[in-house]
Amino acid sequence: MNEGRKYRLNNDVLMPVIGQGTYHMTRKVLYDAMLGAFDCGCALLDTAHSYPNEESIGNELAKIFNGGKYLRKDVFITSKIGDRLDNGMPMGYYFYNSSSCPNHDHKAMVRQQVEDSLKKLRTDYIDLLLIHWPYNDCLEDIWMAMEDLYRQGIVRAIGVSNHKVRHLKRIEKVATVQPMVNQMYFSPLNIQPDVYNYCQANNIRLEAYSPLMFLRQGIAPHFCESDGVKAICKKYNKSVAQVVLRWNIDKGVIPIPKASSLEHIKANYDVFDFSLTEEEVKLIDGFNEDYQYLPESMYCPGY
C-alpha cells in the first residue's frame, strides 16, 4: 500500500518510497547530502555496520537535529549486519564457520553489531535492520537473533539484502516474523523476476540499491538512446535517471540512489509529478538482460 510517499510494510510500519544512499560519504559532504535530501522530501537513509561512515552519520545527524528543523522521528534509518569489509571486499571475519572467523556465536555477534551501530548513529532504535548477505553458514541463527531485537523494540522492522528465493525460503521455515524488506540490485537491466514475483506474493517490499549505477557505468547506451526511452523522457520532460527512478516506484520498488551534489539530489526527488503507463513500464522491463552489478560469489561464498 502506498500512503502518500510511504509504503506500509507487512508489520504496519510506514517506509518512504525513495531514499538516499550514504556509502563512503562522511563529514561535510555527508551533512550537505543528508540535509539537501531532507529538504527535498527524503526521509530514508541507508547505511550498514560494515560501511565506514555510521559514526559520521550519527555526528552529522546530531548537527541537523540540533537545528530543530528535523527530528529523529522524521528520519527512517536502515542499517545492516554483516561481514567486515576491506576496501569494499569481505574479510570472512563475521558469520562464517571458518577459521578466519574468531567468534562463532552468531546470535551474540548480531546483537554486538546492532549495539555498535546504535552507539555510532546516536540513536536508541533502528527503523529497519537487514542481513547484508545470505551468510549460508548461519542464516537461520542470524534471523532468529534479529527477531529477538525486533520483539524488544530495538528495531522497528527487519529484512534481508541480496537474498534470492531459496534464501527467503530458508528463513520462512524457521521464522515467526516474516521479512518485511529485501534490498538487492534491481534495474532495467536486471528486473529479478523470480525474486520480484516471490516478494510480491509474500508481501515483502523490494528495495533497489544502486538503481542508477548502470547508467553511470556507461554500459547502457542501448537503453538511454533507444527510441522508446527517449520518447518517455520527452513526454514527461524528465531525464533518463528520473524515468528509471519513477519506473522503480511504479513497480512498487523502493530505489535508494546515492548522490552528493544538490543538483542530483533535487533531480532524484523530482519524480512525483508523473507516473508511467503500464505499457511504458513493460517497455522498460523489456531491457532486462540479467546484468549483475556485484559479483555475488566474492561477497558471499556459496551464494
Buried (B, 14 or more C-beta within 10 A) or exposed (E): EEEEBBBBBBEEBBBBBBBBBBBEBBEEBBBBBBBBBBBBEBBBBBBBBBBEBBBBBBBBBEEBBEEEEBEBEEBBBBBBBBBBBEEEEBEBBBBBEEEEBEEBEBBEBBBBBBEBBBEBBBBEBBBBBBBBBBBBBBBEBBBBBBBBBBEEEBBBBBBBBBBBBEBBEBBEEEBEBBBBBBBBBBBBBBBBEEBBEBBEEBEBBBBBBBBBBBBEEEBBEEBBEBEBBEEBBEEBEBBBBBBBBBBBBBBBBBBBBBBBEBEBBBBBBBBEEBEBEEEBBEBBBEBBEEBEBBEBEEBBBEB
